[in-house]
Amino acid sequence: MTNRQNISSGTSWEAIAGFSRAVRIGNVVHVSGTTATDDDGNIVGLGDPFAQTTYIIRKIERALNQAGASLTDVIRTRIYVTDASQWEAVARAHGEIFGSIRPANTLVEVSALIGEGYLVEMEADAVINKP
């Protein structure tokens, strides 16, 4: 049996909704859907999908680091946007950070995210490839 490590961001929503920011089992890390919400509950990059995506990826990076992983370990990202016409800004932000890593990626338009003002939500999966 492989040990399970739940990574928490410390928000009250994790206990209410019964989820973890990330979960590591063995050398695999799954990062939950992540929005551009700062530690005070404010939306970062209101109206700016590039800024939200960049913030989200850095937030995912913090969760990965807590799990002993890094962005270079990411093998898959899933991006949910409320307006597919803004895909280029989202893709540019993703490409600036993941350009040399090049994980598998999906980008899907959804009718809404968790609250008004959220333009992007992202998930990531990583496989730690270190001894």
Secondary structure, 3 states (H helix, E strand, C coil): CCCEEEECCCCHHHHHHCCCCEEEECCEEEEEEECCECCCCCECCCCCHHHHHHHHHHHHHHHHHHCCCCHHHEEEEEEEECCHHHHHHHHHHHHHHHCCCCCEEEEEECCCCCCCCCCEEEEEEEECCCC
